[in-house]
Amino acid sequence: MAYDSLSIHDAGLMVNLLDNERYRRVCFEPGTDADGTSLIRFYHHTHDQAALDA
C-alpha cells in the first residue's frame, strides 16, 4: 500500500487519528536500528491512499 510519509521513533509516541485532516491510517512496524536499538516505524496514509474500494 502506498504511503505519504514515514517517521521512525525510538522513544515516547502518541497516535490520534480522530482529529487528523491529513492522514486516515497509520501502519506500525516494530524493529531495531543497526545498533540494536528498539524503534517503531509509522507509515502515514492519506485519506485517498486509505480509501476503501466500492
C-alpha positions in Angstrom: 0.0 0.0 0.0 1.3 3.5 -0.9 2.1 5.9 2.0 2.6 9.6 2.1 5.4 9.7 4.7 7.4 7.6 7.1 8.5 8.5 10.7 10.7 6.4 12.9 10.6 6.7 16.7 12.9 5.3 19.4 11.1 6.9 22.4 7.6 8.1 23.5 4.9 8.5 21.0 1.2 9.3 20.7 -1.3 8.5 17.9 -4.5 10.4 17.4 -6.3 9.9 14.0 -9.7 11.0 15.2 -9.0 14.7 14.6 -6.5 14.3 11.7 -7.4 16.1 8.5 -4.4 14.8 6.6 -4.0 11.1 7.5 -6.6 8.4 7.7 -4.5 5.4 8.5 -1.1 4.8 10.1 0.6 1.4 9.9 3.0 0.4 12.6 6.1 -1.7 12.2 8.3 -2.5 15.2 12.0 -3.2 14.6 15.6 -2.2 15.5 18.2 0.0 14.1 21.8 -1.1 13.1 22.9 -0.7 16.7 20.0 -2.9 18.0 18.0 0.0 19.5 14.3 -0.8 19.5 12.2 1.5 17.3 8.9 1.7 15.6 8.2 2.9 12.1 5.0 4.8 11.2 3.7 4.7 7.6 1.3 7.6 7.2 -1.5 7.0 4.7 -3.6 9.9 3.4 -7.4 9.7 3.1 -7.1 9.0 -0.7 -4.5 6.3 -0.1 -6.6 4.5 2.5 -9.9 4.8 0.7 -11.9 1.6 0.6 -12.8 0.1 -2.7 -16.5 0.1 -3.6 
